[in-house]
Amino acid sequence: MKRAKIKADMNIKRWIGLIVGLIVALTVAVPALAQTPACARTVTVQEGDTLTAIAQRTLGDAAFYNRIVDATNAAARVDPSFSTIQNPNRVGVGWKLCIPSNSSQPTSTPTAAPTRVQPPPSLATPTPEDEGGVGEVESFDGEALTIEYLRRQNYPAQSLVIKETLTPGSNYNRYIASYISEGLRIDGLLTVPQGAKPATGWPVIIFNHGYIPPAVYRPTERYVAYVDAFARNGYIVFRPDYRGHADSEGEARGAYGYPDYTIDVLNAVAAMKNYPDADPNRIGMWGHSMGGYITLRAMVVDPDIRAGVIWAGVVADYPDLLTKWRRPNNLPAPALSQARRWRVLLQEKYGTPEENPAFYASISANSYLADLSGPLQLHHGTADASVPYEFSATLAEQLKAAGQTYEFYTYARDDHNISQGFNEAMARSLAFFDRYVKNRR
C-alpha cells in the first residue's frame, strides 16, 4: 500500500512538472510569435540598393528601413532563405528581405540610417559570362565593335521628349525623357536643377549605370544616392536606359559583344546637346562597372565629352578581358546553351589576341587613349570581387604613358560598389566634375 501511494505521488508530480513546463513554453513562445511580422512581400537586394531606398519604394518612407530590418531578422529565425541584418549599412546584393505591411510597427531601437550596399564576394556584380555578354545568336559581327565603326556612325542632333514628370528631389525636378538611337526609342531618368538657370545652361552628367538584369531594371531604382548627389549639386543628370531595359525599345544584347549600349549613350549625348536647359559645352560622363566600359569608349569617340569619372570600371583592353576576367571558382558553370558568349564568338571568328593582335587593338578603347576627349578620374576598391582592380591600375599607367590628365584613387579592402569609401569617392567625383566641367573656361 505504502509503495503504491509513493508511486502515485511521483506520477502526479511528473504530470504537474510537464504542465508547468508547457505553460512556461507557451508563455515565451506566444509573444515571440506575435512579434514576428508577416511579410507582405519579399525583395532581393540589387546592386546600388540601400535599405532606405528599398523602404522608400516599398513602404513609402525611407525612415521605415528599421521595419524591414525587424521583419527580415524575424523571418530569418524561422526561414534560412532570409538574410540576417546585423548592420543596416552593410546589406548584400542577392539578400532576401522581408517587407512588412505598412501597418507593421518597428520593434527594434532605431539605428543610424544606412548608407551603401556592400555585396558579399560570392554575390557581387554578375560574372563576365553574364554581365553584358551575348548569348548564342545567329549573326555576330565583331567589326561593329571597332572604335572606327563607332566613329563612322551618325549621332544626329535631336530633342529630348519629356514622357513623364516624377516626384521632385530636394532641389531638382525629375522626369522620364526619351530620345532616338538607331531608330529605337530610348528612355532615361532626367534630373534638372531648380532655380535660375545659368546664362549658358546647366552643366550635364551623362550617367552610365552598371549591369542590372534587363528584366528587373527600373529607371528610378538603384543608384539613387549617386544620382541624387550629382543632381543636388547643380548638374543636369541623364541616366539612359540602354535598349531593352525598362520601357526602352530594342533587344538587350549586351555591352561587350555588340556596340548597342555605347551607341545609345552617344545618342544621349547628342540629344542632351540640344536640350534647352543644358550647356552643350559642359557635358561630363560618369560610369560604374559596365558603365565604365561604355564611358571609356564614348570618350575616344565624341570629343565633346569634357571629362569622365569611372568607378570599378571594366576598362581593360580585350586581350585582358579574355584572359584576366574569369568566373569565380564558387559559382557554377553556365549551361551549355549559355556557353557561347562574346569571348568564344570573338575567338572563333577572329582568332586569339596572339593570332590577330591588330583586330583586338581595333576594338579596345585603350588603343585610342591619345584621342581621349578630356581628363579622366578612376576609382577602384582593392577587394573588388567582380571586376579586377588591376584593370583600373593598368589603365592609369596607360593614361600616364599617353600623356593624359588623370587621377586614380585606390580604396583599400573596399568592394565593387566602393561601399566603405562611398562618401569620399563621391566628394572626389564632384570636385573633379566641378573643376573640368562646371567651372570649365
C-alpha positions as CSV (number, residue, x, y, z in Angstrom):
1,M,0.0,0.0,0.0
2,K,2.7,2.5,1.0
3,R,4.7,1.6,-2.2
4,A,1.6,2.2,-4.4
5,K,0.9,5.5,-2.7
6,I,4.5,6.7,-3.3
7,K,4.3,5.7,-6.9
8,A,1.0,7.6,-7.4
9,D,2.5,10.7,-5.8
10,M,5.5,10.5,-8.2
11,N,3.2,10.3,-11.2
12,I,1.2,13.3,-10.0
13,K,4.4,15.3,-9.6
14,R,5.6,14.3,-13.0
15,W,2.3,15.4,-14.6
16,I,2.4,18.7,-12.7
17,G,6.0,19.3,-13.9
18,L,5.0,18.6,-17.5
19,I,2.1,21.0,-17.3
20,V,4.2,23.8,-15.7
21,G,6.8,23.3,-18.4
22,L,4.2,23.5,-21.1
23,I,2.8,26.7,-19.6
24,V,6.2,28.3,-19.4
25,A,7.0,27.4,-23.0
26,L,3.7,28.8,-24.3
27,T,4.3,32.0,-22.2
28,V,7.6,32.5,-24.1
29,A,6.6,31.3,-27.5
30,V,3.3,33.1,-28.0
31,P,4.6,36.7,-27.5
32,A,7.5,35.8,-29.8
33,L,5.2,34.6,-32.5
34,A,3.0,37.6,-32.0
35,Q,6.0,39.9,-32.6
36,T,7.0,38.2,-35.8
37,P,5.7,40.4,-38.6
38,A,4.2,38.8,-41.7
39,C,5.9,39.5,-45.0
40,A,3.6,41.5,-47.3
41,R,6.2,40.8,-50.0
42,T,9.8,39.9,-50.4
43,V,12.6,41.8,-52.1
44,T,16.0,40.7,-53.4
45,V,18.7,43.4,-52.9
46,Q,20.2,44.6,-56.2
47,E,23.4,46.5,-57.0
48,G,23.1,50.1,-55.9
49,D,20.3,49.4,-53.4
50,T,20.2,50.8,-49.9
51,L,17.8,49.9,-47.1
52,T,16.5,53.5,-47.1
53,A,15.9,53.3,-50.9
54,I,14.1,50.0,-50.6
55,A,12.0,51.4,-47.7
56,Q,11.1,54.4,-49.8
57,R,9.8,52.4,-52.7
58,T,8.1,49.6,-50.8
59,L,6.8,51.4,-47.7
60,G,6.6,54.9,-48.9
61,D,9.1,56.3,-46.4
62,A,12.9,55.9,-46.2
63,A,12.7,56.2,-42.4
64,F,10.9,52.9,-42.2
65,Y,14.0,50.9,-43.1
66,N,14.1,49.6,-39.4
67,R,10.8,47.9,-40.1
68,I,12.5,45.9,-42.9
69,V,15.3,45.1,-40.5
70,D,12.9,43.8,-37.9
71,A,10.8,41.8,-40.3
72,T,13.7,40.3,-42.1
73,N,15.5,39.2,-38.9
74,A,12.3,37.8,-37.5
75,A,11.7,35.8,-40.8
76,A,15.3,34.6,-40.8
77,R,14.8,32.9,-37.4
78,V,12.3,30.5,-39.0
79,D,13.3,30.6,-42.6
80,P,17.0,30.4,-43.5
81,S,16.4,31.7,-47.0
82,F,16.0,35.2,-45.5
83,S,19.2,37.1,-44.6
84,T,20.1,38.3,-41.1
85,I,20.8,42.0,-41.0
86,Q,23.3,42.8,-38.3
87,N,24.3,46.2,-39.7
88,P,21.8,48.2,-41.8
89,N,24.8,49.9,-43.5
90,R,26.0,46.5,-44.8
91,V,23.5,44.5,-46.8
92,G,24.5,42.4,-49.7
93,V,23.4,42.1,-53.3
94,G,21.2,39.0,-53.6
95,W,20.0,39.1,-50.0
96,K,16.3,38.2,-49.5
97,L,14.4,40.8,-47.4
98,C,11.0,40.6,-45.8
99,I,8.8,43.7,-46.4
100,P,6.1,44.1,-43.7
101,S,2.8,45.6,-44.3
102,N,2.6,49.4,-43.9
103,S,0.7,48.9,-40.7
104,S,3.5,46.9,-39.1
105,Q,5.4,48.8,-36.3
106,P,9.1,48.7,-35.8
107,T,10.2,46.9,-32.7
108,S,13.9,47.5,-32.5
109,T,15.8,50.5,-31.3
110,P,16.4,52.9,-34.3
111,T,19.9,52.9,-35.7
112,A,21.8,55.3,-37.8
113,A,20.4,55.5,-41.4
114,P,22.1,53.0,-43.7
115,T,24.3,54.3,-46.5
116,R,25.6,51.9,-49.2
117,V,25.0,48.3,-50.2
118,Q,28.1,46.0,-49.6
119,P,27.7,42.9,-51.8
120,P,29.3,39.7,-50.4
121,P,32.1,38.5,-52.8
122,S,30.1,35.5,-53.9
123,L,27.0,37.6,-54.8
124,A,28.6,40.7,-56.3
125,T,28.0,42.0,-59.8
126,P,27.2,39.2,-62.2
127,T,30.2,37.4,-63.7
128,P,31.8,38.2,-67.0
129,E,29.8,35.5,-68.7
130,D,26.6,37.2,-67.6
131,E,27.4,40.9,-67.3
132,G,26.7,42.5,-70.6
133,G,27.6,39.3,-72.5
134,V,25.8,37.9,-75.5
135,G,24.0,34.6,-75.8
136,E,24.0,32.2,-78.7
137,V,23.0,34.3,-81.8
138,E,22.6,33.7,-85.5
139,S,24.8,36.7,-86.5
140,F,27.8,38.2,-84.9
141,D,29.9,40.9,-86.3
142,G,33.0,41.8,-84.4
143,E,33.8,44.6,-86.8
144,A,31.0,46.6,-85.2
145,L,33.0,46.6,-82.0
146,T,35.8,48.6,-83.5
147,I,36.3,52.2,-82.4
148,E,36.4,53.2,-86.1
149,Y,33.0,51.7,-86.6
150,L,31.6,53.8,-83.7
151,R,33.2,56.9,-85.2
152,R,31.6,56.3,-88.5
153,Q,28.1,56.2,-87.1
154,N,25.7,59.2,-87.3
155,Y,24.6,60.7,-84.0
156,P,22.1,63.3,-85.2
157,A,21.0,66.4,-83.4
158,Q,17.7,65.7,-81.8
159,S,15.5,66.8,-78.9
160,L,14.7,65.0,-75.6
161,V,11.0,64.4,-75.2
162,I,9.6,64.5,-71.6
163,K,7.4,61.5,-71.2
164,E,6.6,61.6,-67.5
165,T,7.0,64.0,-64.6
166,L,8.2,62.3,-61.4
167,T,8.2,63.4,-57.8
168,P,10.9,66.1,-57.5
169,G,14.1,65.7,-55.5
170,S,15.3,68.1,-52.7
171,N,16.2,70.9,-55.1
172,Y,15.7,69.4,-58.6
173,N,13.0,68.2,-60.8
174,R,12.8,64.6,-62.1
175,Y,11.4,63.2,-65.4
176,I,11.4,60.3,-67.6
177,A,12.6,61.5,-71.0
178,S,13.2,59.8,-74.3
179,Y,15.3,60.1,-77.5
180,I,16.1,58.1,-80.6
181,S,19.0,55.7,-81.1
182,E,19.3,53.7,-84.3
183,G,15.5,54.1,-84.8
184,L,14.7,52.9,-81.3
185,R,13.1,55.0,-78.6
186,I,15.4,55.0,-75.6
187,D,14.1,56.3,-72.2
188,G,16.1,57.6,-69.3
189,L,15.9,59.3,-65.9
190,L,16.4,63.1,-66.2
191,T,17.0,65.4,-63.3
192,V,17.1,69.2,-63.8
193,P,18.2,71.7,-61.1
194,Q,15.5,74.1,-59.8
195,G,16.2,77.8,-59.6
196,A,17.7,80.3,-62.1
197,K,19.4,78.7,-65.0
198,P,22.9,79.9,-65.7
199,A,23.3,82.0,-68.8
200,T,24.7,79.2,-70.9
201,G,22.6,76.4,-69.3
202,W,23.3,73.9,-66.6
203,P,26.3,71.6,-66.7
204,V,25.4,68.0,-67.5
205,I,26.5,64.5,-66.4
206,I,25.6,61.5,-68.5
207,F,25.2,58.7,-66.0
208,N,26.1,55.2,-67.3
209,H,24.9,52.5,-64.9
210,G,26.5,49.1,-64.4
211,Y,25.0,45.8,-65.3
212,I,21.5,45.2,-63.9
213,P,19.5,42.3,-65.4
214,P,17.3,43.9,-68.0
215,A,14.2,42.0,-66.9
216,V,14.3,43.6,-63.4
217,Y,15.8,47.0,-64.3
218,R,13.8,50.1,-63.3
219,P,14.9,53.7,-64.1
220,T,14.1,55.1,-60.7
221,E,15.6,52.3,-58.7
222,R,19.3,51.6,-57.8
223,Y,22.0,54.2,-57.9
224,V,19.6,56.6,-56.2
225,A,22.2,58.1,-53.9
226,Y,24.6,58.5,-56.8
227,V,22.2,60.4,-59.0
228,D,21.0,62.5,-56.0
229,A,24.5,63.6,-55.1
230,F,25.1,65.0,-58.6
231,A,21.6,66.4,-59.0
232,R,21.7,68.2,-55.7
233,N,25.0,69.9,-56.7
234,G,23.7,71.8,-59.7
235,Y,24.0,69.3,-62.5
236,I,21.5,68.0,-65.0
237,V,21.8,64.3,-64.8
238,F,20.7,62.0,-67.6
239,R,20.8,58.2,-67.0
240,P,19.9,56.4,-70.2
241,D,18.0,53.1,-70.0
242,Y,20.0,51.1,-72.6
243,R,18.0,49.4,-75.2
244,G,15.9,46.5,-73.9
245,H,15.9,48.0,-70.4
246,A,12.6,49.0,-68.8
247,D,10.5,50.7,-71.5
248,S,13.3,51.3,-73.9
249,E,12.8,49.7,-77.3
250,G,15.1,47.1,-78.8
251,E,16.8,44.0,-77.6
252,A,19.3,44.0,-74.6
253,R,22.1,42.1,-76.4
254,G,24.9,43.2,-74.0
255,A,27.8,45.5,-74.0
256,Y,30.9,43.6,-74.8
257,G,29.8,41.7,-77.9
258,Y,27.8,44.5,-79.5
259,P,28.2,48.3,-79.8
260,D,24.5,48.9,-78.9
261,Y,24.8,50.4,-75.4
262,T,27.7,52.6,-76.4
263,I,25.7,53.9,-79.4
264,D,22.7,54.5,-77.1
265,V,24.9,56.6,-74.8
266,L,26.5,58.6,-77.7
267,N,23.0,59.4,-79.0
268,A,22.1,60.5,-75.5
269,V,25.0,63.0,-75.6
270,A,23.7,64.3,-78.9
271,A,20.2,64.7,-77.6
272,M,21.5,66.5,-74.5
273,K,23.4,69.0,-76.6
274,N,20.0,70.2,-77.9
275,Y,18.2,70.2,-74.5
276,P,17.2,73.9,-73.8
277,D,18.3,73.9,-70.1
278,A,21.7,72.2,-70.8
279,D,25.0,73.8,-71.7
280,P,26.3,71.8,-74.7
281,N,29.8,72.8,-73.9
282,R,29.8,71.4,-70.4
283,I,29.0,67.7,-70.6
284,G,30.7,65.1,-68.4
285,M,30.2,61.4,-68.1
286,W,30.1,59.0,-65.1
287,G,30.2,55.2,-65.3
288,H,30.2,52.3,-63.0
289,S,31.4,48.8,-63.9
290,M,30.0,48.0,-67.3
291,G,29.1,51.7,-67.5
292,G,32.8,52.5,-67.1
293,Y,33.5,50.4,-70.2
294,I,30.9,52.5,-72.1
295,T,32.3,55.7,-70.7
296,L,35.8,55.0,-71.9
297,R,34.7,54.1,-75.4
298,A,32.4,57.1,-75.6
299,M,35.3,59.4,-74.7
300,V,37.5,58.2,-77.5
301,V,34.6,58.8,-80.0
302,D,32.9,62.0,-79.0
303,P,35.3,65.0,-78.5
304,D,32.6,67.0,-76.7
305,I,32.6,64.9,-73.5
306,R,34.7,67.2,-71.3
307,A,35.6,64.8,-68.5
308,G,34.9,61.4,-67.2
309,V,34.7,59.6,-63.9
310,I,34.8,55.8,-63.7
311,W,34.1,53.6,-60.6
312,A,35.3,50.0,-60.7
313,G,35.2,50.0,-64.5
314,V,35.6,47.2,-67.0
315,V,38.3,49.3,-68.6
316,A,40.8,46.6,-69.7
317,D,41.7,46.0,-73.3
318,Y,40.1,43.0,-75.0
319,P,43.1,40.7,-74.6
320,D,42.9,41.2,-70.8
321,L,39.1,40.9,-70.8
322,L,39.6,37.5,-72.5
323,T,42.3,36.2,-70.1
324,K,42.1,38.0,-66.8
325,W,38.3,38.2,-66.2
326,R,37.1,34.8,-65.2
327,R,34.2,33.1,-63.3
328,P,34.9,32.8,-59.6
329,N,35.5,29.2,-58.5
330,N,32.5,29.2,-56.2
331,L,30.0,29.9,-58.9
332,P,28.5,27.2,-61.2
333,A,29.4,27.0,-64.8
334,P,26.8,28.2,-67.3
335,A,24.5,25.8,-69.0
336,L,25.6,24.5,-72.4
337,S,23.1,26.8,-74.2
338,Q,24.6,29.8,-72.4
339,A,28.2,28.9,-73.0
340,R,28.7,30.6,-76.4
341,R,29.4,34.1,-75.1
342,W,31.2,37.1,-76.5
343,R,34.7,35.7,-75.8
344,V,34.0,32.4,-77.5
345,L,32.4,34.1,-80.5
346,L,35.2,36.6,-80.9
347,Q,37.9,33.9,-80.9
348,E,36.0,31.6,-83.2
349,K,35.7,34.3,-85.8
350,Y,38.9,36.4,-85.3
351,G,41.3,34.0,-83.6
352,T,43.1,34.7,-80.3
353,P,44.8,38.0,-79.5
354,E,48.2,36.4,-80.2
355,E,46.9,35.3,-83.6
356,N,45.2,38.6,-84.5
357,P,46.6,41.4,-82.4
358,A,45.6,44.2,-84.9
359,F,41.9,43.2,-84.6
360,Y,41.8,43.2,-80.8
361,A,43.7,46.5,-80.7
362,S,41.0,47.9,-83.0
363,I,38.1,47.0,-80.7
364,S,39.9,48.2,-77.5
365,A,39.4,51.8,-76.4
366,N,42.8,51.6,-74.6
367,S,44.5,51.7,-78.1
368,Y,43.0,55.2,-78.7
369,L,43.9,57.0,-75.4
370,A,45.7,59.7,-77.4
371,D,42.3,60.7,-78.6
372,L,40.6,60.9,-75.2
373,S,38.2,63.8,-75.1
374,G,39.1,65.1,-71.6
375,P,40.6,64.3,-68.1
376,L,39.6,61.0,-66.6
377,Q,39.3,60.1,-62.9
378,L,39.4,56.4,-61.8
379,H,38.2,54.8,-58.6
380,H,38.6,51.1,-57.6
381,G,38.5,49.0,-54.4
382,T,41.3,46.5,-53.9
383,A,38.8,43.9,-52.7
384,D,36.5,44.1,-55.7
385,A,35.4,40.6,-56.4
386,S,33.5,41.4,-59.6
387,V,35.9,43.5,-61.7
388,P,39.7,43.2,-61.2
389,Y,41.4,46.1,-59.5
390,E,44.2,45.5,-62.0
391,F,42.0,46.8,-64.8
392,S,42.0,50.4,-63.4
393,A,45.6,50.2,-62.3
394,T,46.7,49.3,-65.8
395,L,44.5,52.0,-67.4
396,A,46.1,54.5,-65.1
397,E,49.6,53.5,-66.3
398,Q,48.3,53.7,-69.9
399,L,46.9,57.2,-69.4
400,K,50.2,58.3,-67.9
401,A,52.1,56.9,-70.9
402,A,49.7,58.7,-73.3
403,G,50.3,62.0,-71.5
404,Q,46.7,62.4,-70.5
405,T,45.4,64.2,-67.4
406,Y,44.0,61.6,-65.0
407,E,43.5,60.8,-61.3
408,F,43.5,57.3,-59.8
409,Y,42.1,56.6,-56.3
410,T,42.5,53.3,-54.6
411,Y,40.2,52.1,-51.8
412,A,41.9,49.5,-49.6
413,R,39.8,46.4,-48.9
414,D,36.8,48.0,-50.5
415,D,34.3,46.3,-52.7
416,H,32.8,46.7,-56.2
417,N,30.4,49.5,-55.1
418,I,33.2,51.2,-53.0
419,S,30.7,50.9,-50.1
420,Q,33.1,51.9,-47.4
421,G,34.6,54.8,-49.2
422,F,31.4,55.9,-50.9
423,N,31.3,59.4,-49.4
424,E,34.9,60.1,-50.1
425,A,34.7,58.8,-53.7
426,M,31.6,60.8,-54.3
427,A,33.2,64.0,-53.0
428,R,36.2,63.4,-55.2
429,S,34.0,62.8,-58.2
430,L,32.0,66.0,-57.6
431,A,35.3,68.0,-57.2
432,F,36.6,66.6,-60.4
433,F,33.5,67.4,-62.4
434,D,33.4,70.9,-60.8
435,R,36.9,71.5,-62.0
436,Y,36.7,70.2,-65.5
437,V,33.0,70.5,-66.4
438,K,31.1,73.0,-64.2
439,N,33.9,75.6,-63.9
440,R,35.3,75.0,-67.3
441,R,36.6,78.2,-69.0
